């Protein structure tokens, strides 16, 4: 019985993740133009962690009305440059002597 309960809990967690991902994709479809969605898909292939961060930032910006909706390809390029510049600033290098 304990194993069944554990499997049920795992299934519930998996279902919740799938629902959240479906909701996120639905929001992105509303926010982005087809060209911008394609660019985001290309970024996701190369750098999935960067794309996930960008998706969250896009959703937050759209919900707070900081960017015009729909977000076009040019606007997405600008956001990509800004986000990449922020990440480069956070990079820490340690040199050993």
N, C-alpha and C positions, 0 to 999 in steps of 0.2 A: 504494500500500500504506500509506503514511504517513497518508493521509486516512482510510482505513478504520480504522486503529488509533486515530486520534483520535476518530472517530465512535463506535467501540466503547467507548472510555474515557468519553465523554460519556454514552452509554447506561447504562454501569455506575454512574456517579455519579447519574444521574437515577433509576435503579432503587433505589439505596441511599436516596436522599431519600424516595422513595415508600414504601419499607419502613419507614423511621423514622417517617414521618407516620402510616402505618397502625398501627404499634405504639403511638404516642402516642394516637391516637384510641381504640384498644382499651382502653388504661389509663384514659383519661378516662371511657369508658363504664362501667367498673367502679367508678370513684371517685365520679362525680357522679350525682345523681338526674336524672330527665328534665327537671324544672323548672330545675335548675341548669345542665344542658347547654344548654337553650334560652336561658337568660340569657347564658351564655358565647358562644353563637352570635351573639346580638344585639350583644354587646360586640365580637366579632370583625368584624362588619360595619362598626361605627363606628370602632373603633380597633384595627386588626390587630396593630400592634406591642405594644400594651398587652395584648391577648388572648394573644399568644404568650408574653409574660413571665408572665402569670397561669397559663397552662397548665403551664409549667415549674415554677412555684412550687407549684401544686396537686399535681403528680406527686411532687415532692420531699417535700412535707409528708406526703403519704399514705404514701410509702415509708418515711419515718422515723417514722411513726405519731404525728405531732404533731397531726393532726386526725382526728376520728371518720369512719369510712367507712360508708355513703356520705355524701358532703358534700351537704347540702341547700341549698335556695335561700337561706335566711336566713344560713347560714354563709358561702356564697359572697358574699353582699352585704357581710358584715363584712370578708371578705378583700379585696374590691374597694375598700372605703373605706380600709383600711390601705395597700394598694398605691398608691392614688391619692395619699394623704397623703405617702408616701415620695417619690413622683415630684415632687410640688410642692416638697418641700424641696430637691431637687437642681437645681431650675431656676435658672439663672444669667441675670441681666439686666445688660446693659451699656448705660449711658446715655452719649450723646455730647453734649458741650457746645460 
